[in-house]
Amino acid sequence: MKITKTSLPGVLVLTAAIYRDRRGAFCETFNQRRWAEAGLPLSWPQDNFSLSKKDVLRGIHYQIIQPQGKLVWVTHGAVFDVAVDLRRSSPTFARHVAVELKAETGEMLWIPEGFGHAFLALTENVGFAYKVTDYYSPAGERTILWNDPDLAIPWPIDLETAILSDKDRSGLALKDAEIFP
């Protein structure tokens, strides 16, 4: 497992070794010993999985109650994945990092507590998996508007083409949102 730092402290790109042969491919997605050595979480009380069509945009989501760290990866297809620093006291507050995650290359993104998360499906069908460090809390869930001009995320899509849920369409502007201290 290769671990690469991003421009946001604590947000990491993890690249699994993929072993390919005529049958297909194999990769290790979790190894407790290696993760402990890297200082990554070892307890994952909940795993989630979503399927998305091309141009589906999900996020920017986070939980203010029971904050979650997330380890995300693509099982098939590709996404434009974004982490946003929502810690008001952080020197990188309101900055984001965006990476393209592709199933064929084995990258995963570690997003610590205190960050918002969003992704855009770039391929016809995307399988998106993630492990979280705490349980889902409907009372704690918050959504920031994905196209908030104060965040200036360079989404690789015509903004009129994005397929959004009602929750994502009605997210709050960062300046109006409840965020972390």
C-alpha positions in Angstrom: 0.0 0.0 0.0 1.4 3.3 -1.1 0.3 6.4 1.0 0.5 9.9 -0.5 -0.2 13.1 1.3 -2.4 15.7 -0.4 -2.4 19.5 0.0 -4.8 19.2 2.9 -3.2 17.9 6.1 -4.6 14.5 7.1 -6.3 13.8 3.7 -4.4 10.9 2.1 -4.4 9.0 -1.2 -3.8 5.3 -0.6 -2.9 3.2 -3.6 -3.4 -0.6 -3.3 -1.1 -2.9 -5.2 -3.2 -4.6 -7.9 -2.3 -8.1 -9.0 -3.6 -8.9 -12.5 -3.6 -12.0 -14.5 -5.7 -13.6 -17.2 -8.5 -14.2 -14.7 -8.9 -10.5 -13.6 -7.4 -8.7 -10.7 -6.9 -8.8 -6.9 -6.1 -6.1 -4.4 -6.0 -5.8 -0.6 -8.3 -3.1 0.6 -7.5 -3.3 4.3 -4.6 -4.7 6.4 -4.8 -3.9 10.1 -1.0 -4.2 10.7 -0.1 -1.8 7.8 -2.8 0.6 8.7 -1.8 0.8 12.3 1.8 1.5 11.2 0.5 4.4 9.1 -1.6 5.8 11.9 -4.9 5.2 10.1 -8.1 4.1 11.9 -8.6 0.4 12.7 -12.2 0.5 13.8 -14.9 0.7 11.1 -18.4 0.3 12.5 -20.1 0.9 9.2 -19.5 0.2 5.5 -21.6 1.9 2.8 -21.9 1.3 -1.0 -23.7 3.3 -3.7 -24.3 2.9 -7.4 -24.4 6.0 -9.5 -25.0 6.8 -13.1 -22.8 9.2 -15.1 -23.1 12.8 -14.0 -24.6 12.0 -10.6 -23.1 14.4 -8.1 -23.4 13.5 -4.4 -22.4 15.9 -1.6 -20.9 17.9 0.0 -21.9 15.8 3.1 -20.7 15.6 6.6 -21.9 14.9 10.1 -21.7 17.6 12.8 -22.9 15.0 15.4 -21.0 11.8 15.4 -18.4 13.1 12.9 -17.1 10.4 10.5 -13.8 9.8 9.0 -14.2 8.1 5.6 -12.1 5.8 3.5 -13.6 5.9 0.0 -12.8 4.0 -3.2 -14.4 3.0 -6.5 -15.2 -0.7 -7.2 -16.0 0.0 -10.9 -15.9 3.1 -13.0 -14.4 6.5 -12.1 -15.3 9.5 -9.9 -14.1 13.1 -9.3 -13.8 12.9 -5.5 -13.6 16.0 -3.3 -12.7 16.6 0.4 -13.4 20.1 1.9 -11.8 21.3 5.1 -14.7 22.4 7.3 -12.7 23.1 10.5 -13.0 26.8 11.2 -9.8 26.8 13.2 -7.8 25.1 10.5 -5.2 27.0 8.4 -6.7 25.2 5.4 -10.3 26.0 6.3 -12.6 26.1 3.2 -9.9 24.6 0.9 -10.5 21.5 -1.0 -8.6 18.7 -2.6 -10.0 16.8 -5.6 -8.7 13.6 -7.0 -9.9 11.2 -9.7 -10.5 7.8 -8.3 -10.6 4.9 -10.8 -11.3 1.2 -10.0 -8.5 0.1 -12.3 -5.8 2.0 -10.5 -6.7 1.1 -6.9 -6.6 4.5 -5.3 -8.5 5.2 -2.1 -9.0 8.5 -0.4 -8.8 8.9 3.4 -10.9 11.8 4.6 -10.6 12.5 8.4 -13.3 13.9 10.6 -13.9 17.6 10.1 -14.1 17.4 6.4 -17.0 17.4 3.9 -17.1 14.9 1.1 -18.6 14.9 -2.4 -18.1 13.0 -5.7 -19.2 13.2 -9.3 -19.6 10.0 -11.3 -17.5 10.3 -14.4 -18.4 6.9 -16.1 -21.7 5.3 -17.1 -21.9 3.2 -14.0 -19.9 3.7 -10.7 -19.7 1.5 -7.7 -18.6 3.6 -4.7 -17.6 2.0 -1.4 -16.7 3.6 1.8 -15.8 2.7 5.4 -16.7 5.2 8.1 -15.4 5.7 11.6 -18.8 6.2 13.3 -22.4 5.4 12.6 -24.8 7.4 10.4 -26.5 10.1 12.4 -29.6 11.6 10.6 -29.7 14.3 13.3 -26.1 15.2 12.7 -26.1 15.1 8.9 -25.4 18.4 7.1 -25.0 19.3 3.4 -23.1 22.2 1.9 -24.1 23.4 -1.6 -21.8 21.6 -4.0 -21.4 24.6 -6.2 -20.9 27.2 -3.5 -18.8 30.0 -5.1 -16.8 30.5 -1.9 -15.4 26.9 -2.4 -14.7 27.3 -6.1 -14.6 23.5 -6.7 -13.7 23.0 -10.5 -16.3 20.3 -11.2 -15.6 18.7 -14.6 -19.2 19.0 -15.7 -21.6 21.5 -17.1 -23.4 22.6 -14.0 -26.8 22.3 -15.7 -26.0 18.6 -16.5 -25.3 17.4 -12.9 -27.9 15.0 -11.5 -28.6 15.9 -7.9 -30.8 14.7 -5.1 -33.2 17.2 -3.5 -30.9 17.2 -0.4 -27.9 18.2 -2.5 -29.8 20.8 -4.5 -30.9 22.5 -1.3 -27.5 22.4 0.6 -26.5 25.5 2.5 -23.8 27.9 1.5 -20.6 27.5 3.5 -21.1 30.9 5.2 -24.5 29.7 6.5 -23.7 26.2 7.4 -23.0 24.6 10.8 -19.4 23.5 10.7 -16.7 22.3 13.0 -14.9 24.7 15.4 
